């Protein structure tokens, strides 16, 4: 089932963002802004939390790659 529409497609594809995250579910690699999603915190309606979710398969099983630590 596809639950993600619209806002995820706004960013241009040719950005130079480094690949920093890997989806263990579908074996795809993404830069941070593709997998980071801001959602309301369940404990407090006034705050937000960032979650990592795959834009392709909607899995939360995202692994952060450590080999690009120089990028920051
Ligand atoms: Zn995935």
PDB file of the backbone (N, CA, C, O) and the ligand in Angstrom, with CONECT records:
HET     ZN  A 101       1
ATOM      1  N   UNK A   1       0.849  -1.199   0.000  1.00  0.00           N
ATOM      2  CA  UNK A   1       0.000   0.000   0.000  1.00  0.00           C
ATOM      3  C   UNK A   1       0.882   1.245   0.000  1.00  0.00           C
ATOM      4  O   UNK A   1       1.862   1.320   0.740  1.00  0.00           O
ATOM      5  N   UNK A   2       0.530   2.209  -0.826  1.00  0.00           N
ATOM      6  CA  UNK A   2       1.293   3.454  -0.867  1.00  0.00           C
ATOM      7  C   UNK A   2       0.607   4.514  -0.042  1.00  0.00           C
ATOM      8  O   UNK A   2      -0.525   4.905  -0.328  1.00  0.00           O
ATOM      9  N   UNK A   3       1.290   4.974   0.976  1.00  0.00           N
ATOM     10  CA  UNK A   3       0.698   5.970   1.859  1.00  0.00           C
ATOM     11  C   UNK A   3       1.343   7.334   1.675  1.00  0.00           C
ATOM     12  O   UNK A   3       0.853   8.331   2.204  1.00  0.00           O
ATOM     13  N   UNK A   4       2.436   7.381   0.931  1.00  0.00           N
ATOM     14  CA  UNK A   4       3.190   8.625   0.808  1.00  0.00           C
ATOM     15  C   UNK A   4       2.927   9.262  -0.547  1.00  0.00           C
ATOM     16  O   UNK A   4       3.192   8.659  -1.587  1.00  0.00           O
ATOM     17  N   UNK A   5       2.406  10.480  -0.532  1.00  0.00           N
ATOM     18  CA  UNK A   5       2.145  11.199  -1.766  1.00  0.00           C
ATOM     19  C   UNK A   5       2.582  12.638  -1.618  1.00  0.00           C
ATOM     20  O   UNK A   5       2.742  13.129  -0.500  1.00  0.00           O
ATOM     21  N   UNK A   6       2.777  13.320  -2.733  1.00  0.00           N
ATOM     22  CA  UNK A   6       2.942  14.770  -2.710  1.00  0.00           C
ATOM     23  C   UNK A   6       4.257  15.276  -2.205  1.00  0.00           C
ATOM     24  O   UNK A   6       5.234  15.283  -2.953  1.00  0.00           O
ATOM     25  N   UNK A   7       4.323  15.696  -0.978  1.00  0.00           N
ATOM     26  CA  UNK A   7       5.427  16.483  -0.469  1.00  0.00           C
ATOM     27  C   UNK A   7       6.785  15.803  -0.630  1.00  0.00           C
ATOM     28  O   UNK A   7       7.806  16.488  -0.691  1.00  0.00           O
ATOM     29  N   UNK A   8       6.820  14.508  -0.697  1.00  0.00           N
ATOM     30  CA  UNK A   8       8.089  13.809  -0.816  1.00  0.00           C
ATOM     31  C   UNK A   8       8.743  14.047  -2.170  1.00  0.00           C
ATOM     32  O   UNK A   8       9.941  13.811  -2.328  1.00  0.00           O
ATOM     33  N   UNK A   9       7.977  14.507  -3.140  1.00  0.00           N
ATOM     34  CA  UNK A   9       8.512  14.655  -4.491  1.00  0.00           C
ATOM     35  C   UNK A   9       8.925  16.090  -4.814  1.00  0.00           C
ATOM     36  O   UNK A   9       9.281  16.374  -5.958  1.00  0.00           O
ATOM     37  N   UNK A  10       8.887  16.995  -3.849  1.00  0.00           N
ATOM     38  CA  UNK A  10       9.155  18.398  -4.143  1.00  0.00           C
ATOM     39  C   UNK A  10      10.624  18.668  -4.447  1.00  0.00           C
ATOM     40  O   UNK A  10      10.934  19.467  -5.330  1.00  0.00           O
ATOM     41  N   UNK A  11      11.510  18.027  -3.744  1.00  0.00           N
ATOM     42  CA  UNK A  11      12.928  18.308  -3.899  1.00  0.00           C
ATOM     43  C   UNK A  11      13.430  17.849  -5.268  1.00  0.00           C
ATOM     44  O   UNK A  11      13.024  16.796  -5.760  1.00  0.00           O
ATOM     45  N   UNK A  12      14.311  18.640  -5.880  1.00  0.00           N
ATOM     46  CA  UNK A  12      14.892  18.227  -7.150  1.00  0.00           C
ATOM     47  C   UNK A  12      15.739  16.971  -6.981  1.00  0.00           C
ATOM     48  O   UNK A  12      16.320  16.733  -5.922  1.00  0.00           O
ATOM     49  N   UNK A  13      15.797  16.183  -8.034  1.00  0.00           N
ATOM     50  CA  UNK A  13      16.487  14.908  -7.937  1.00  0.00           C
ATOM     51  C   UNK A  13      17.994  15.088  -7.966  1.00  0.00           C
ATOM     52  O   UNK A  13      18.733  14.277  -7.408  1.00  0.00           O
ATOM     53  N   UNK A  14      18.456  16.166  -8.626  1.00  0.00           N
ATOM     54  CA  UNK A  14      19.886  16.310  -8.847  1.00  0.00           C
ATOM     55  C   UNK A  14      20.614  17.034  -7.728  1.00  0.00           C
ATOM     56  O   UNK A  14      21.607  17.716  -7.981  1.00  0.00           O
ATOM     57  N   UNK A  15      20.143  16.899  -6.505  1.00  0.00           N
ATOM     58  CA  UNK A  15      20.864  17.477  -5.383  1.00  0.00           C
ATOM     59  C   UNK A  15      22.117  16.657  -5.100  1.00  0.00           C
ATOM     60  O   UNK A  15      22.204  15.481  -5.453  1.00  0.00           O
ATOM     61  N   UNK A  16      23.078  17.301  -4.457  1.00  0.00           N
ATOM     62  CA  UNK A  16      24.371  16.662  -4.262  1.00  0.00           C
ATOM     63  C   UNK A  16      24.509  16.080  -2.870  1.00  0.00           C
ATOM     64  O   UNK A  16      25.614  16.004  -2.334  1.00  0.00           O
ATOM     65  N   UNK A  17      23.414  15.675  -2.288  1.00  0.00           N
ATOM     66  CA  UNK A  17      23.449  15.157  -0.932  1.00  0.00           C
ATOM     67  C   UNK A  17      24.183  13.825  -0.872  1.00  0.00           C
ATOM     68  O   UNK A  17      23.975  12.955  -1.718  1.00  0.00           O
ATOM     69  N   UNK A  18      25.041  13.668   0.132  1.00  0.00           N
ATOM     70  CA  UNK A  18      25.761  12.402   0.289  1.00  0.00           C
ATOM     71  C   UNK A  18      24.825  11.289   0.734  1.00  0.00           C
ATOM     72  O   UNK A  18      23.863  11.522   1.467  1.00  0.00           O
ATOM     73  N   UNK A  19      25.116  10.088   0.284  1.00  0.00           N
ATOM     74  CA  UNK A  19      24.322   8.931   0.693  1.00  0.00           C
ATOM     75  C   UNK A  19      24.741   8.514   2.093  1.00  0.00           C
ATOM     76  O   UNK A  19      25.878   8.099   2.320  1.00  0.00           O
ATOM     77  N   UNK A  20      23.818   8.630   3.017  1.00  0.00           N
ATOM     78  CA  UNK A  20      24.188   8.373   4.404  1.00  0.00           C
ATOM     79  C   UNK A  20      23.346   7.282   5.064  1.00  0.00           C
ATOM     80  O   UNK A  20      23.650   6.847   6.175  1.00  0.00           O
ATOM     81  N   UNK A  21      22.296   6.843   4.385  1.00  0.00           N
ATOM     82  CA  UNK A  21      21.421   5.862   5.022  1.00  0.00           C
ATOM     83  C   UNK A  21      21.105   4.703   4.078  1.00  0.00           C
ATOM     84  O   UNK A  21      21.052   4.853   2.858  1.00  0.00           O
ATOM     85  N   UNK A  22      20.899   3.558   4.693  1.00  0.00           N
ATOM     86  CA  UNK A  22      20.647   2.345   3.934  1.00  0.00           C
ATOM     87  C   UNK A  22      19.403   1.655   4.475  1.00  0.00           C
ATOM     88  O   UNK A  22      19.268   1.450   5.681  1.00  0.00           O
ATOM     89  N   UNK A  23      18.497   1.299   3.571  1.00  0.00           N
ATOM     90  CA  UNK A  23      17.299   0.561   3.973  1.00  0.00           C
ATOM     91  C   UNK A  23      17.603  -0.929   3.941  1.00  0.00           C
ATOM     92  O   UNK A  23      17.919  -1.490   2.892  1.00  0.00           O
ATOM     93  N   UNK A  24      17.502  -1.555   5.097  1.00  0.00           N
ATOM     94  CA  UNK A  24      17.789  -2.985   5.174  1.00  0.00           C
ATOM     95  C   UNK A  24      16.685  -3.806   4.513  1.00  0.00           C
ATOM     96  O   UNK A  24      16.896  -4.954   4.123  1.00  0.00           O
ATOM     97  N   UNK A  25      15.518  -3.205   4.395  1.00  0.00           N
ATOM     98  CA  UNK A  25      14.368  -3.933   3.883  1.00  0.00           C
ATOM     99  C   UNK A  25      14.460  -4.131   2.363  1.00  0.00           C
ATOM    100  O   UNK A  25      14.278  -5.246   1.873  1.00  0.00           O
ATOM    101  N   UNK A  26      14.736  -3.066   1.628  1.00  0.00           N
ATOM    102  CA  UNK A  26      14.752  -3.162   0.163  1.00  0.00           C
ATOM    103  C   UNK A  26      16.145  -2.924  -0.399  1.00  0.00           C
ATOM    104  O   UNK A  26      16.313  -2.869  -1.617  1.00  0.00           O
ATOM    105  N   UNK A  27      17.161  -2.781   0.474  1.00  0.00           N
ATOM    106  CA  UNK A  27      18.547  -2.660   0.051  1.00  0.00           C
ATOM    107  C   UNK A  27      18.788  -1.441  -0.835  1.00  0.00           C
ATOM    108  O   UNK A  27      19.521  -1.512  -1.821  1.00  0.00           O
ATOM    109  N   UNK A  28      18.158  -0.314  -0.468  1.00  0.00           N
ATOM    110  CA  UNK A  28      18.359   0.931  -1.203  1.00  0.00           C
ATOM    111  C   UNK A  28      19.122   1.920  -0.334  1.00  0.00           C
ATOM    112  O   UNK A  28      19.048   1.885   0.895  1.00  0.00           O
ATOM    113  N   UNK A  29      19.865   2.813  -1.010  1.00  0.00           N
ATOM    114  CA  UNK A  29      20.627   3.826  -0.290  1.00  0.00           C
ATOM    115  C   UNK A  29      20.043   5.207  -0.555  1.00  0.00           C
ATOM    116  O   UNK A  29      19.623   5.504  -1.674  1.00  0.00           O
ATOM    117  N   UNK A  30      20.018   6.052   0.478  1.00  0.00           N
ATOM    118  CA  UNK A  30      19.420   7.368   0.348  1.00  0.00           C
ATOM    119  C   UNK A  30      20.201   8.394   1.160  1.00  0.00           C
ATOM    120  O   UNK A  30      20.830   8.056   2.163  1.00  0.00           O
ATOM    121  N   UNK A  31      20.156   9.669   0.712  1.00  0.00           N
ATOM    122  CA  UNK A  31      20.663  10.745   1.568  1.00  0.00           C
ATOM    123  C   UNK A  31      19.679  11.002   2.701  1.00  0.00           C
ATOM    124  O   UNK A  31      18.532  10.555   2.663  1.00  0.00           O
ATOM    125  N   UNK A  32      20.150  11.730   3.710  1.00  0.00           N
ATOM    126  CA  UNK A  32      19.352  11.908   4.923  1.00  0.00           C
ATOM    127  C   UNK A  32      17.965  12.477   4.659  1.00  0.00           C
ATOM    128  O   UNK A  32      16.980  12.017   5.236  1.00  0.00           O
ATOM    129  N   UNK A  33      17.890  13.481   3.783  1.00  0.00           N
ATOM    130  CA  UNK A  33      16.602  14.160   3.617  1.00  0.00           C
ATOM    131  C   UNK A  33      15.549  13.280   2.953  1.00  0.00           C
ATOM    132  O   UNK A  33      14.359  13.592   2.997  1.00  0.00           O
ATOM    133  N   UNK A  34      15.981  12.183   2.340  1.00  0.00           N
ATOM    134  CA  UNK A  34      14.998  11.288   1.722  1.00  0.00           C
ATOM    135  C   UNK A  34      14.356  10.351   2.735  1.00  0.00           C
ATOM    136  O   UNK A  34      13.225   9.904   2.543  1.00  0.00           O
ATOM    137  N   UNK A  35      15.070  10.056   3.807  1.00  0.00           N
ATOM    138  CA  UNK A  35      14.549   9.078   4.764  1.00  0.00           C
ATOM    139  C   UNK A  35      14.096   9.709   6.076  1.00  0.00           C
ATOM    140  O   UNK A  35      13.405   9.072   6.871  1.00  0.00           O
ATOM    141  N   UNK A  36      14.491  10.978   6.303  1.00  0.00           N
ATOM    142  CA  UNK A  36      14.127  11.621   7.561  1.00  0.00           C
ATOM    143  C   UNK A  36      12.757  12.277   7.433  1.00  0.00           C
ATOM    144  O   UNK A  36      12.521  13.080   6.531  1.00  0.00           O
ATOM    145  N   UNK A  37      11.882  11.931   8.326  1.00  0.00           N
ATOM    146  CA  UNK A  37      10.519  12.442   8.281  1.00  0.00           C
ATOM    147  C   UNK A  37      10.141  12.988   9.657  1.00  0.00           C
ATOM    148  O   UNK A  37      10.360  12.341  10.681  1.00  0.00           O
ATOM    149  N   UNK A  38       9.567  14.196   9.656  1.00  0.00           N
ATOM    150  CA  UNK A  38       9.189  14.808  10.920  1.00  0.00           C
ATOM    151  C   UNK A  38       7.730  14.473  11.225  1.00  0.00           C
ATOM    152  O   UNK A  38       6.836  14.747  10.424  1.00  0.00           O
ATOM    153  N   UNK A  39       7.510  13.891  12.370  1.00  0.00           N
ATOM    154  CA  UNK A  39       6.149  13.528  12.764  1.00  0.00           C
ATOM    155  C   UNK A  39       5.881  14.069  14.165  1.00  0.00           C
ATOM    156  O   UNK A  39       6.817  14.290  14.933  1.00  0.00           O
ATOM    157  N   UNK A  40       4.622  14.283  14.499  1.00  0.00           N
ATOM    158  CA  UNK A  40       4.289  14.738  15.860  1.00  0.00           C
ATOM    159  C   UNK A  40       4.712  13.694  16.883  1.00  0.00           C
ATOM    160  O   UNK A  40       4.523  12.494  16.687  1.00  0.00           O
ATOM    161  N   UNK A  41       5.284  14.172  17.970  1.00  0.00           N
ATOM    162  CA  UNK A  41       5.697  13.260  19.020  1.00  0.00           C
ATOM    163  C   UNK A  41       4.476  12.649  19.697  1.00  0.00           C
ATOM    164  O   UNK A  41       3.531  13.368  20.021  1.00  0.00           O
ATOM    165  N   UNK A  42       4.477  11.351  19.914  1.00  0.00           N
ATOM    166  CA  UNK A  42       3.310  10.693  20.521  1.00  0.00           C
ATOM    167  C   UNK A  42       3.050  11.109  21.955  1.00  0.00           C
ATOM    168  O   UNK A  42       1.921  11.019  22.438  1.00  0.00           O
ATOM    169  N   UNK A  43       4.098  11.567  22.643  1.00  0.00           N
ATOM    170  CA  UNK A  43       3.944  11.909  24.060  1.00  0.00           C
ATOM    171  C   UNK A  43       3.500  13.344  24.271  1.00  0.00           C
ATOM    172  O   UNK A  43       2.938  13.678  25.315  1.00  0.00           O
ATOM    173  N   UNK A  44       3.753  14.210  23.265  1.00  0.00           N
ATOM    174  CA  UNK A  44       3.416  15.612  23.431  1.00  0.00           C
ATOM    175  C   UNK A  44       2.960  16.203  22.098  1.00  0.00           C
ATOM    176  O   UNK A  44       3.718  16.159  21.129  1.00  0.00           O
ATOM    177  N   UNK A  45       1.761  16.746  22.016  1.00  0.00           N
ATOM    178  CA  UNK A  45       1.238  17.281  20.756  1.00  0.00           C
ATOM    179  C   UNK A  45       1.971  18.516  20.279  1.00  0.00           C
ATOM    180  O   UNK A  45       1.856  18.874  19.107  1.00  0.00           O
ATOM    181  N   UNK A  46       2.732  19.189  21.155  1.00  0.00           N
ATOM    182  CA  UNK A  46       3.419  20.406  20.775  1.00  0.00           C
ATOM    183  C   UNK A  46       4.815  20.184  20.224  1.00  0.00           C
ATOM    184  O   UNK A  46       5.449  21.120  19.737  1.00  0.00           O
ATOM    185  N   UNK A  47       5.299  18.951  20.299  1.00  0.00           N
ATOM    186  CA  UNK A  47       6.653  18.704  19.842  1.00  0.00           C
ATOM    187  C   UNK A  47       6.659  17.745  18.660  1.00  0.00           C
ATOM    188  O   UNK A  47       5.674  17.065  18.372  1.00  0.00           O
ATOM    189  N   UNK A  48       7.808  17.717  17.985  1.00  0.00           N
ATOM    190  CA  UNK A  48       7.950  16.854  16.832  1.00  0.00           C
ATOM    191  C   UNK A  48       9.190  15.996  16.994  1.00  0.00           C
ATOM    192  O   UNK A  48      10.140  16.372  17.679  1.00  0.00           O
ATOM    193  N   UNK A  49       9.165  14.858  16.363  1.00  0.00           N
ATOM    194  CA  UNK A  49      10.327  13.985  16.387  1.00  0.00           C
ATOM    195  C   UNK A  49      10.669  13.596  14.953  1.00  0.00           C
ATOM    196  O   UNK A  49       9.798  13.539  14.086  1.00  0.00           O
ATOM    197  N   UNK A  50      11.930  13.335  14.725  1.00  0.00           N
ATOM    198  CA  UNK A  50      12.356  12.885  13.410  1.00  0.00           C
ATOM    199  C   UNK A  50      12.465  11.375  13.384  1.00  0.00           C
ATOM    200  O   UNK A  50      13.089  10.775  14.260  1.00  0.00           O
ATOM    201  N   UNK A  51      11.866  10.766  12.394  1.00  0.00           N
ATOM    202  CA  UNK A  51      11.976   9.325  12.260  1.00  0.00           C
ATOM    203  C   UNK A  51      12.620   9.006  10.912  1.00  0.00           C
ATOM    204  O   UNK A  51      12.528   9.788   9.966  1.00  0.00           O
ATOM    205  N   UNK A  52      13.255   7.873  10.843  1.00  0.00           N
ATOM    206  CA  UNK A  52      13.855   7.435   9.597  1.00  0.00           C
ATOM    207  C   UNK A  52      12.945   6.394   8.960  1.00  0.00           C
ATOM    208  O   UNK A  52      12.652   5.357   9.554  1.00  0.00           O
ATOM    209  N   UNK A  53      12.504   6.690   7.743  1.00  0.00           N
ATOM    210  CA  UNK A  53      11.612   5.765   7.047  1.00  0.00           C
ATOM    211  C   UNK A  53      11.987   5.717   5.572  1.00  0.00           C
ATOM    212  O   UNK A  53      12.291   6.749   4.974  1.00  0.00           O
ATOM    213  N   UNK A  54      11.968   4.551   4.996  1.00  0.00           N
ATOM    214  CA  UNK A  54      12.342   4.386   3.598  1.00  0.00           C
ATOM    215  C   UNK A  54      11.256   4.954   2.684  1.00  0.00           C
ATOM    216  O   UNK A  54      10.087   4.600   2.834  1.00  0.00           O
ATOM    217  N   UNK A  55      11.627   5.847   1.717  1.00  0.00           N
ATOM    218  CA  UNK A  55      10.637   6.416   0.807  1.00  0.00           C
ATOM    219  C   UNK A  55      10.139   5.399  -0.216  1.00  0.00           C
ATOM    220  O   UNK A  55       9.145   5.643  -0.900  1.00  0.00           O
ATOM    221  N   UNK A  56      10.811   4.279  -0.323  1.00  0.00           N
ATOM    222  CA  UNK A  56      10.447   3.288  -1.326  1.00  0.00           C
ATOM    223  C   UNK A  56       9.525   2.216  -0.757  1.00  0.00           C
ATOM    224  O   UNK A  56       8.494   1.901  -1.353  1.00  0.00           O
ATOM    225  N   UNK A  57       9.888   1.661   0.382  1.00  0.00           N
ATOM    226  CA  UNK A  57       9.098   0.561   0.931  1.00  0.00           C
ATOM    227  C   UNK A  57       8.470   0.908   2.277  1.00  0.00           C
ATOM    228  O   UNK A  57       7.817   0.069   2.899  1.00  0.00           O
ATOM    229  N   UNK A  58       8.672   2.162   2.730  1.00  0.00           N
ATOM    230  CA  UNK A  58       8.071   2.630   3.984  1.00  0.00           C
ATOM    231  C   UNK A  58       8.516   1.835   5.204  1.00  0.00           C
ATOM    232  O   UNK A  58       7.799   1.756   6.201  1.00  0.00           O
ATOM    233  N   UNK A  59       9.711   1.244   5.114  1.00  0.00           N
ATOM    234  CA  UNK A  59      10.227   0.499   6.256  1.00  0.00           C
ATOM    235  C   UNK A  59      10.927   1.435   7.222  1.00  0.00           C
ATOM    236  O   UNK A  59      11.530   2.424   6.807  1.00  0.00           O
ATOM    237  N   UNK A  60      10.851   1.130   8.499  1.00  0.00           N
ATOM    238  CA  UNK A  60      11.577   1.888   9.509  1.00  0.00           C
ATOM    239  C   UNK A  60      12.948   1.283   9.784  1.00  0.00           C
ATOM    240  O   UNK A  60      13.686   1.761  10.645  1.00  0.00           O
ATOM    241  N   UNK A  61      13.274   0.252   9.061  1.00  0.00           N
ATOM    242  CA  UNK A  61      14.526  -0.465   9.313  1.00  0.00           C
ATOM    243  C   UNK A  61      15.663   0.194   8.537  1.00  0.00           C
ATOM    244  O   UNK A  61      16.209  -0.392   7.602  1.00  0.00           O
ATOM    245  N   UNK A  62      16.017   1.423   8.934  1.00  0.00           N
ATOM    246  CA  UNK A  62      17.024   2.223   8.242  1.00  0.00           C
ATOM    247  C   UNK A  62      18.326   2.207   9.031  1.00  0.00           C
ATOM    248  O   UNK A  62      18.351   2.466  10.234  1.00  0.00           O
ATOM    249  N   UNK A  63      19.391   1.902   8.330  1.00  0.00           N
ATOM    250  CA  UNK A  63      20.706   1.857   8.954  1.00  0.00           C
ATOM    251  C   UNK A  63      21.494   3.100   8.548  1.00  0.00           C
ATOM    252  O   UNK A  63      21.535   3.460   7.372  1.00  0.00           O
ATOM    253  N   UNK A  64      22.118   3.749   9.525  1.00  0.00           N
ATOM    254  CA  UNK A  64      22.939   4.909   9.207  1.00  0.00           C
ATOM    255  C   UNK A  64      24.345   4.463   8.856  1.00  0.00           C
ATOM    256  O   UNK A  64      24.968   3.698   9.592  1.00  0.00           O
ATOM    257  N   UNK A  65      24.842   4.949   7.723  1.00  0.00           N
ATOM    258  CA  UNK A  65      26.183   4.581   7.290  1.00  0.00           C
ATOM    259  C   UNK A  65      27.209   5.450   8.000  1.00  0.00           C
ATOM    260  O   UNK A  65      27.005   6.653   8.165  1.00  0.00           O
ATOM    261  N   UNK A  66      28.308   4.843   8.416  1.00  0.00           N
ATOM    262  CA  UNK A  66      29.310   5.560   9.206  1.00  0.00           C
ATOM    263  C   UNK A  66      30.496   6.022   8.366  1.00  0.00           C
ATOM    264  O   UNK A  66      31.334   6.786   8.845  1.00  0.00           O
ATOM    265  N   UNK A  67      30.574   5.571   7.134  1.00  0.00           N
ATOM    266  CA  UNK A  67      31.779   5.815   6.342  1.00  0.00           C
ATOM    267  C   UNK A  67      31.880   7.220   5.765  1.00  0.00           C
ATOM    268  O   UNK A  67      32.906   7.571   5.182  1.00  0.00           O
ATOM    269  N   UNK A  68      30.827   8.037   5.918  1.00  0.00           N
ATOM    270  CA  UNK A  68      30.842   9.362   5.345  1.00  0.00           C
ATOM    271  C   UNK A  68      30.890  10.440   6.421  1.00  0.00           C
ATOM    272  O   UNK A  68      30.322  11.518   6.247  1.00  0.00           O
ATOM    273  N   UNK A  69      31.568  10.153   7.537  1.00  0.00           N
ATOM    274  CA  UNK A  69      31.610  11.085   8.658  1.00  0.00           C
ATOM    275  C   UNK A  69      32.267  12.410   8.301  1.00  0.00           C
ATOM    276  O   UNK A  69      32.052  13.404   8.994  1.00  0.00           O
ATOM    277  N   UNK A  70      33.060  12.450   7.237  1.00  0.00           N
ATOM    278  CA  UNK A  70      33.720  13.691   6.817  1.00  0.00           C
ATOM    279  C   UNK A  70      32.753  14.697   6.219  1.00  0.00           C
ATOM    280  O   UNK A  70      33.075  15.880   6.109  1.00  0.00           O
ATOM    281  N   UNK A  71      31.574  14.241   5.833  1.00  0.00           N
ATOM    282  CA  UNK A  71      30.621  15.104   5.133  1.00  0.00           C
ATOM    283  C   UNK A  71      30.131  16.269   5.999  1.00  0.00           C
ATOM    284  O   UNK A  71      29.649  17.273   5.475  1.00  0.00           O
ATOM    285  N   UNK A  72      30.251  16.139   7.283  1.00  0.00           N
ATOM    286  CA  UNK A  72      29.800  17.209   8.146  1.00  0.00           C
ATOM    287  C   UNK A  72      30.986  17.926   8.724  1.00  0.00           C
ATOM    288  O   UNK A  72      30.819  18.875   9.490  1.00  0.00           O
TER     289      UNK A  72
HETATM  290 ZN    ZN A 101      13.229   0.342   1.680  1.00  0.00          ZN
END
